[in-house]
Amino acid sequence: MGSVYRARDMHFVNAVKLVAVKEMINQTRDPSLRQNMLVNFEREANILVSLNHPSIPKIFDFFEVNERYYLVLEFIDGKDLEKYLADVKGFLPEEQVIGWAIEMCNVLEFLHSHKPEPIIFRDVKPSNIMVNRNDHIVLIDFGIAKVFKVGQKGTMIGTEGYAPPEQYRGEASPTVDIYALGATLHHLLTKKDPRVEAPFTFSERPIRQINPSVSTELEAVVNTALAYNAKDRYPTASAMKEALIAVASRKGMPNFSNRVVSAQLPQQVNLSLEPESDIKPLWKFECEDEIRATPLIEGGLAYIGVYDNNVYALDANTGEFRWKFPTDGGIVSQPVLADGKLLFGSEDKHVYAVGARNGKEIWKVATGGAIRSSGRVAEGHLFIGSDDGYLYAINLTANKISWRVETQDAIRSTPFITNDFIYFGSESGEMTCCDFRGTVKFRFQAKRAITSSPLVSNGRLFFASVDSTFYALDAKTGWAIWRFRMGKGSVSSPCIADGYLFFGSADNNIYCVDGGNGREIWRFKTDHQVSGSPAIYRDNLICGSADGNLYCLDFKTGRERWKFPTRGPITGTPIVYNDVVYFGSVDHTLYALPV
């Protein structure tokens, strides 16, 4: 029926923006079939244009040339699960499959709760699920997805082996996607392609009989999704996700919690609508992709890392573009400046040093994983974490690694440095303290990931965890002093003023807590989880939320002074300099607002 091409968008003459161009060649002579093919192709365009989710490719255009129809889509750099499965030797790790399954449940939950009417994908299978270079899934090919209306029947459509019995009768409800996901997981765990087997015979091929390394708990989840009768399956994708999370918890898997928190970020970003606000930006600069990083303001320039793989340098007063430096991966870390060099990490696994004034590369150092931690400079070294589980000490004179400290999982927490020690968290829930030689002094184990960056004040170490707890430890010994319980986990990094701690949580609140005893002083409710981190400026607390608003509160009372709406979640930390607050949004824009 057609082809998919990798292409370059020539509207951006000074940047390489890759897209996918999907072409439908309508050569059939049957007029009714031609019309049906066109209807399906247009349906895909109409559905995609109404969706905005990290696991669904964005659509940029739809047009026709000489009876050939084209969709211009977001380019996904990766490969589909069918190819992935063929390339891997042996069985896939259970943890990896659970992570993908949780992300699939998130995107199906998003589709099934779509307003005004749910969307049923109807063709979940490995070849329609891509894994990008960051090991996250993207659901592709919405050609047969349909808007669901209760009681409505349609043509039998889907893929044999993955489609449930009712889909053969022309029925489609959210549970058909649950069944197809179960069939996909069975395929991934056993490497047995259901398309070459008799339909509905999964019970004759028990997962653990083929792959004994799979847990009985995960096998039970897959079997429930594959129930012959729709009423015996999970009623919703959300229910299946909770079952998968429970399996991961019992197995003590370190990564699933962070994956879920990330996937819960709202992605309903409408770039065509400007939110109304009484506050007018001094300037704003739009990039080509999401801004989840924190800016750096130094020497009259604003530096910001962006998911379009670039670090930008802008005039801090006017927002005028100065230069940008390209890497091969998204950038979510805050740059740091040392001796005229801008230092930062990229998801392409490298640490870079570029000229702060001209953006020219000076050196780069490779690590074993994507870098989502921001670096800190002390004692002639850059200290920065990597997803390979190591904290690196990079000598800024020799431009090479002096030493590294190993943890059990990715380090996305930014290290905090005192006169004597370095503190940092990891996705395995470890809070590590080491000295400047890389010798570990203590490790404290939380129950789940520590993405929050630590803060040390008056001999106490403060940080939040995805385990729904905010911790205060003795900074020398690592002994717990007090704990504060939140409604949900947190990836927000704390700040402190007048002995009070401020931080956000996935329970939608910004908290103020007494640093001495952990007693709550006040909380402020936003409309979504607070994944961003707060900043204090004079008597103002400024913090972004995943609801798209930047809030300014009286830090003593928690009373709202003003809020500024953007078109996407705010996940970084606002930086205030000379009465101007600088911050980025997932809506691709860096803003400069008067405080």
C-alpha positions in Angstrom: 0.0 0.0 0.0 2.9 2.4 0.4 6.2 3.2 2.1 7.7 5.2 4.9 10.7 7.5 4.3 13.1 9.2 6.5 13.2 12.8 5.3 14.5 16.3 6.2 12.2 19.2 6.8 13.7 22.0 4.6 11.7 24.7 6.4 14.6 24.7 8.9 17.5 25.6 6.6 20.0 26.1 9.5 19.1 23.0 11.4 18.6 19.3 10.6 15.1 18.4 11.5 14.3 14.8 10.5 10.7 13.6 9.9 9.0 10.4 8.7 7.0 10.7 5.5 4.3 8.0 5.1 3.2 7.6 1.5 0.0 5.7 0.4 0.0 4.6 -3.3 -3.6 4.2 -4.3 -3.3 2.1 -7.5 -6.3 -0.2 -7.1 -8.9 0.0 -9.9 -11.9 -0.7 -7.6 -13.5 2.7 -6.9 -15.0 1.5 -3.5 -11.7 0.0 -2.4 -9.8 3.2 -3.4 -12.3 5.2 -1.4 -11.9 2.9 1.6 -8.1 3.1 1.5 -8.3 6.9 1.4 -10.8 7.0 4.3 -8.5 4.9 6.4 -5.5 7.1 5.6 -7.4 10.2 6.4 -8.7 8.6 9.6 -5.1 8.1 10.7 -4.3 11.7 10.1 -7.4 13.0 11.9 -6.8 10.8 14.9 -3.1 11.6 15.2 -3.7 15.4 14.9 -6.0 15.2 18.0 -3.4 13.4 20.2 -0.4 14.6 22.1 1.4 11.9 24.1 5.1 11.0 24.5 4.3 7.4 23.2 2.5 8.6 20.1 4.3 10.3 17.1 3.3 13.8 16.4 1.8 14.7 13.0 3.0 17.8 11.1 1.2 17.7 7.8 -1.2 15.7 5.5 -1.4 16.3 1.7 -1.9 14.8 -1.7 0.2 14.9 -4.8 -0.7 13.1 -8.1 -3.1 10.8 -6.3 -0.5 9.8 -3.8 -1.3 10.7 -0.2 1.3 11.7 2.4 1.5 12.0 6.2 4.5 13.9 7.7 5.2 12.5 11.1 7.6 12.8 14.0 10.7 10.7 13.2 11.3 8.0 15.7 14.9 6.9 15.9 14.8 3.3 16.9 13.3 -0.1 15.8 10.1 -1.9 16.3 9.7 -4.7 18.8 9.5 -7.4 16.1 12.9 -6.4 14.8 14.2 -6.0 18.3 13.1 -9.5 19.2 14.7 -10.9 16.1 18.0 -9.2 16.9 18.3 -10.2 20.5 20.0 -13.5 21.5 18.1 -15.5 24.1 15.0 -14.2 26.0 14.4 -10.6 26.9 14.9 -9.7 30.6 11.6 -9.7 32.5 12.3 -6.2 33.9 12.6 -4.7 30.4 9.4 -6.3 29.2 7.5 -5.1 32.3 8.8 -1.5 31.7 7.6 -1.6 28.1 4.3 -3.1 29.2 3.7 -0.3 31.7 4.4 2.3 29.1 1.9 0.5 26.7 -0.7 0.6 29.4 -0.1 4.3 29.9 -0.7 5.1 26.2 -3.7 2.7 26.0 -5.2 4.4 29.1 -4.6 7.8 27.3 -6.4 6.5 24.1 -9.3 4.8 25.9 -10.0 7.9 28.0 -9.8 10.3 25.0 -12.4 13.0 24.9 -15.0 13.4 23.6 -14.9 9.7 22.6 -12.5 6.8 23.4 -10.1 5.6 20.7 -9.5 1.9 20.2 -6.2 1.1 18.5 -7.3 -2.4 17.3 -3.8 -3.6 16.1 -1.4 -3.8 19.1 1.5 -6.1 18.0 5.3 -5.9 18.1 5.7 -4.4 14.7 3.5 -1.5 15.7 5.5 -0.7 18.8 8.8 1.0 18.3 11.6 1.3 20.9 13.4 4.6 20.7 17.1 5.1 21.6 16.2 5.9 25.2 14.4 2.5 25.5 10.9 4.1 25.6 8.1 2.8 23.5 6.2 4.6 20.7 2.9 3.3 19.3 2.9 3.7 15.5 0.4 3.0 12.6 -3.0 4.3 13.6 -4.4 3.2 10.2 -7.2 1.0 11.6 -7.7 2.8 15.0 -11.3 3.9 15.4 -13.4 6.1 17.6 -15.3 3.8 19.9 -19.1 4.1 20.2 -20.9 1.7 22.5 -22.8 -1.0 20.6 -21.4 -0.1 17.2 -20.1 -2.9 15.1 -17.6 -2.7 12.2 -15.6 -4.7 9.8 -13.4 -7.6 11.1 -10.0 -5.9 11.1 -6.8 -6.6 13.0 -4.0 -9.1 12.9 -4.6 -12.8 13.3 -3.0 -14.2 16.4 -3.1 -10.9 18.3 -6.8 -10.0 17.8 -9.3 -11.4 20.4 -12.4 -13.5 19.5 -14.8 -10.6 19.5 -12.7 -8.6 17.0 -13.3 -11.4 14.5 -17.0 -10.6 14.9 -16.5 -7.0 14.1 -16.7 -5.8 17.7 -14.3 -3.4 19.2 -14.0 -2.2 22.8 -11.1 -1.2 25.0 -10.6 -4.8 26.1 -9.5 -5.8 22.5 -6.4 -3.7 23.1 -5.9 -5.4 26.5 -6.0 -8.8 24.8 -3.6 -7.8 22.0 -1.2 -6.3 24.5 -1.3 -9.7 26.4 -0.6 -11.5 23.1 2.3 -9.1 22.4 3.8 -9.8 25.9 3.4 -13.5 25.4 5.3 -13.2 22.1 8.1 -11.1 23.7 8.5 -13.4 26.7 8.4 -16.7 24.7 9.6 -15.7 21.2 6.6 -17.8 19.9 4.9 -15.8 17.1 1.1 -16.2 17.6 0.5 -15.5 13.8 1.8 -19.0 13.0 -0.3 -20.7 15.7 -4.0 -21.5 15.8 -5.9 -18.5 17.2 -6.7 -18.4 20.9 -4.3 -21.2 21.9 -2.0 -19.3 24.2 -3.0 -21.7 27.1 -1.4 -24.5 25.1 1.9 -22.6 25.2 2.4 -21.6 28.9 5.0 -18.9 29.2 7.0 -20.5 32.0 7.1 -23.8 30.2 8.9 -22.1 27.4 10.8 -19.5 29.4 11.2 -20.6 33.1 13.0 -17.4 34.1 9.6 -15.5 33.9 8.0 -15.1 37.3 4.6 -16.7 38.0 3.3 -13.3 38.9 4.0 -11.9 35.4 2.7 -15.0 33.8 -0.6 -14.6 35.7 -0.9 -10.9 34.5 -0.4 -12.0 30.8 -2.9 -14.9 31.2 -5.6 -12.5 32.6 -5.1 -10.1 29.7 -5.5 -13.1 27.3 -8.8 -14.4 28.7 -11.1 -15.7 26.0 -14.1 -13.8 27.4 -13.7 -10.0 27.5 -15.4 -9.9 30.9 -12.6 -12.0 32.4 -9.8 -9.7 31.3 -8.6 -6.5 33.0 -11.4 -4.0 32.6 -9.1 -1.1 31.8 -5.5 -0.5 30.9 -5.1 1.3 34.2 -6.0 -1.9 36.1 -3.5 -3.9 34.1 -0.8 -1.3 34.7 -1.5 -1.5 38.5 -1.1 -5.3 38.3 2.3 -4.9 36.4 3.5 -2.4 39.0 2.6 -4.8 41.8 4.7 -7.5 40.0 7.6 -5.2 39.7 7.3 -4.2 43.4 7.3 -7.8 44.6 10.3 -8.5 42.3 12.3 -5.5 43.8 12.8 -4.0 40.3 14.5 -0.6 40.5 13.5 1.1 37.3 9.7 0.7 37.0 8.8 3.5 39.4 10.7 6.2 37.6 9.3 5.0 34.3 5.7 5.4 35.6 6.3 8.8 37.1 7.8 10.0 33.8 4.9 8.5 31.8 2.3 10.3 34.0 3.4 13.8 32.8 0.6 15.3 30.9 1.4 15.8 27.2 -1.7 17.7 26.0 0.3 20.6 24.5 -1.5 22.7 21.9 1.3 24.8 20.4 -1.3 26.8 18.3 -3.0 28.4 21.3 -1.4 31.1 23.4 -2.6 31.0 27.1 -4.0 34.2 28.4 -2.1 36.0 31.2 -1.8 39.4 32.8 1.9 38.9 33.0 3.7 39.6 29.7 7.1 38.0 29.0 10.1 40.2 28.5 10.9 37.8 25.7 10.5 34.1 24.8 12.5 31.9 22.5 10.9 28.8 20.8 13.1 25.8 20.1 12.3 22.7 18.0 11.5 20.3 20.9 10.7 20.1 24.6 12.6 22.0 27.2 12.8 19.9 30.4 16.1 21.3 31.6 17.0 24.2 33.9 18.6 27.3 32.3 22.0 28.8 33.3 22.4 32.6 33.3 26.0 33.8 33.2 27.9 36.7 31.6 24.8 38.2 30.0 23.8 34.9 28.3 21.1 32.4 28.9 22.1 28.8 28.2 19.5 26.0 27.9 19.6 22.4 26.9 16.8 21.1 24.7 15.4 17.7 23.6 16.2 18.7 20.0 19.8 17.7 20.9 21.1 21.2 21.1 22.4 23.6 23.8 21.4 27.2 22.9 23.0 30.4 23.9 20.7 33.5 23.9 21.2 37.1 25.0 19.7 37.1 28.5 18.3 40.6 28.1 16.6 40.3 24.7 16.4 36.5 23.9 18.4 37.1 20.7 20.0 33.9 19.4 23.8 33.8 19.7 24.7 30.2 18.9 23.8 26.5 19.4 25.8 23.4 19.8 24.5 20.1 18.5 24.9 16.6 20.1 23.5 13.3 19.1 21.0 13.1 22.0 18.4 15.0 24.0 19.7 17.4 26.7 17.9 17.6 30.0 20.8 18.6 32.3 21.7 22.2 33.3 25.0 23.4 32.0 27.7 24.6 34.3 30.4 27.2 33.5 34.1 26.8 34.4 37.0 28.8 33.1 35.1 30.0 30.0 33.9 26.5 29.2 30.3 25.4 29.2 30.1 21.8 30.6 27.0 19.6 30.2 25.9 16.0 29.5 23.8 14.6 26.7 21.6 11.5 26.3 24.2 10.5 23.6 26.3 9.3 26.6 29.0 12.1 26.4 30.0 15.0 28.6 30.9 18.1 26.5 33.0 21.2 27.1 32.3 24.0 24.6 33.4 27.6 24.4 30.9 29.7 26.4 31.2 32.6 23.9 31.3 30.8 20.6 29.8 27.3 21.1 32.8 25.5 19.7 33.7 22.1 21.0 36.8 21.9 23.2 36.6 18.3 24.4 34.2 15.5 25.1 34.3 12.4 27.4 32.3 9.3 26.9 30.4 7.5 29.7 28.5 4.2 29.5 25.0 5.6 29.5 22.8 8.6 28.8 23.5 11.6 31.0 20.5 13.2 32.6 22.2 14.5 35.7 23.5 18.0 35.9 27.2 18.5 36.8 28.9 20.4 39.6 32.5 21.7 39.6 34.9 21.6 42.6 38.5 20.8 43.2 39.4 21.1 39.5 36.9 18.4 38.6 33.4 18.1 37.1 31.2 15.7 39.1 28.3 14.2 37.1 26.2 11.1 37.1 25.3 8.8 34.2 22.6 6.2 33.5 25.4 3.6 33.5 25.2 3.8 37.3 28.5 5.7 37.9 29.2 9.2 39.3 32.2 10.5 37.3 35.0 12.8 38.4 36.4 14.4 35.2 39.7 16.3 35.6 39.2 19.7 33.9 42.9 20.1 33.2 43.6 16.7 31.7 40.1 16.4 30.2 39.8 12.8 31.3 38.1 10.7 34.0 40.0 10.6 37.3 37.7 8.2 39.1 34.2 7.0 39.3 31.8 5.7 42.0 29.5 2.8 41.2 25.8 2.6 42.3 23.2 0.0 41.5 21.3 2.0 38.9 21.1 5.2 36.8 22.2 8.5 38.5 19.8 11.3 37.5 20.2 13.3 40.7 22.5 16.3 40.6 25.4 16.0 43.1 25.6 18.4 46.1 29.1 19.3 47.1 30.3 20.5 50.5 33.8 21.3 51.7 34.4 17.6 52.5 31.9 15.4 50.6 29.8 14.7 47.5 26.2 13.6 47.9 24.0 12.1 45.1 21.0 9.8 44.7 20.3 6.9 42.2 17.3 5.2 40.6 17.9 2.2 42.9 17.0 4.3 45.9 20.6 4.8 47.2 21.7 8.1 48.6 25.5 8.0 48.5 28.1 10.1 50.2 31.7 10.0 49.0 34.8 12.1 49.4 36.9 13.8 46.7 39.0 10.6 46.2 35.8 8.6 45.4 35.8 6.7 48.7 32.3 6.0 49.8 31.6 7.2 53.3 28.0 5.9 53.6 25.0 4.8 51.6 21.4 5.3 52.7 18.7 3.1 51.1 15.3 4.5 50.4 12.5 2.2 49.2 12.4 3.6 45.7 14.2 5.8 43.2 15.9 9.1 44.3 15.8 11.4 41.3 15.6 14.4 43.5 18.9 16.3 43.9 20.0 16.5 47.5 20.5 19.6 49.6 22.9 20.0 52.7 22.3 22.7 55.2 23.4 23.0 58.9 24.8 19.5 58.9 21.6 17.9 57.6 21.1 16.2 54.2 17.6 16.7 52.6 16.1 14.9 49.6 12.8 13.4 48.3 12.2 9.9 46.9 9.7 8.3 44.6 8.7 6.2 47.7 6.5 9.2 48.8 8.9 10.2 51.6 11.0 13.3 52.1 14.1 12.5 54.2 16.4 14.4 56.6 19.6 12.6 57.4 22.7 13.5 59.4 25.1 14.6 56.7 28.1 13.0 58.3 26.7 9.6 59.3 23.7 9.1 57.0 21.5 8.3 60.0 17.8 9.3 59.5 16.7 12.3 61.7 13.1 12.6 60.5 10.9 11.6 57.6 7.9 13.5 56.0 5.2 11.5 54.2 3.7 12.9 51.0 0.7 11.6 49.2 2.8 10.4 46.3 6.4 10.2 45.2 8.6 13.1 44.3 11.3 13.9 41.8 11.5 17.5 42.9 14.7 18.9 44.4 14.3 21.0 47.6 15.4 24.5 48.4 15.7 26.2 51.8 15.0 29.6 53.3 14.8 30.7 56.9 15.0 27.1 58.0 12.1 26.1 55.9 12.3 23.4 53.2 10.3 23.7 49.9 9.7 20.9 47.4 7.0 19.5 45.0 5.3 16.2 44.8 3.4 14.0 42.3 0.4 14.4 44.7 0.0 17.9 43.0 1.3 19.9 46.0 4.1 22.3 46.7 5.1 21.7 50.4 6.8 23.9 53.0 8.2 21.9 55.9 10.2 22.9 59.0 13.8 21.8 58.4 14.3 21.2 62.1 11.6 18.7 62.8 9.9 17.9 59.5 6.6 19.5 60.6 4.4 20.7 57.7 4.0 24.5 57.6 1.8 24.8 54.6 1.0 23.2 51.2 -0.2 24.6 48.0 -2.3 22.6 45.6 -1.7 22.8 41.8 -3.8 21.1 39.0 -1.2 18.3 38.4 1.9 16.8 39.8 4.8 19.0 40.6 7.8 17.5 38.8 9.6 20.8 38.7 11.8 22.2 41.6 11.2 25.4 43.4 13.4 28.5 43.8 13.4 31.3 46.4 13.8 34.9 45.4 13.4 37.5 48.1 10.1 36.5 49.8 8.8 34.7 46.7 8.7 31.0 46.1 8.7 30.3 42.3 7.9 26.8 41.0 6.5 25.2 37.9 4.0 22.4 37.7 3.0 19.7 35.2 -0.3 21.6 34.8 1.7 24.1 32.7 1.7 27.0 35.2 4.6 28.8 36.8 3.5 29.7 40.3 4.7 32.6 42.5 3.8 32.2 46.2 4.5 34.0 49.4 7.1 31.6 50.8 6.0 32.2 54.4 2.3 31.6 53.9 2.0 29.7 50.6 -0.5 32.3 49.4 -0.5 32.6 45.6 0.7 36.0 44.2 0.5 35.2 40.5 0.8 32.4 38.0 1.9 32.3 34.4 0.4 29.7 32.1 2.4 27.9 29.3 1.3 25.3 26.8 3.0 22.4 28.5 4.4 20.9 31.7 7.3 22.7 33.5 9.8 20.2 34.8 13.0 22.3 35.4 13.9 24.8 38.1 13.2 28.5 37.5 16.4 30.7 37.6 16.0 34.3 38.8 18.6 36.9 37.9 18.3 40.7 38.1 14.6 40.5 38.8 13.9 38.3 35.8 12.8 34.6 36.1 14.0 32.3 33.3 12.4 28.9 32.8 11.6 26.4 30.0 8.4 24.5 29.2 7.6 21.3 27.4 5.8 23.6 24.9 9.4 24.1 23.4 9.7 27.7 24.7 12.2 29.4 27.0 10.6 32.3 28.9 11.9 35.4 30.6 9.4 37.0 32.9 9.6 40.0 35.2 9.4 39.0 38.9 
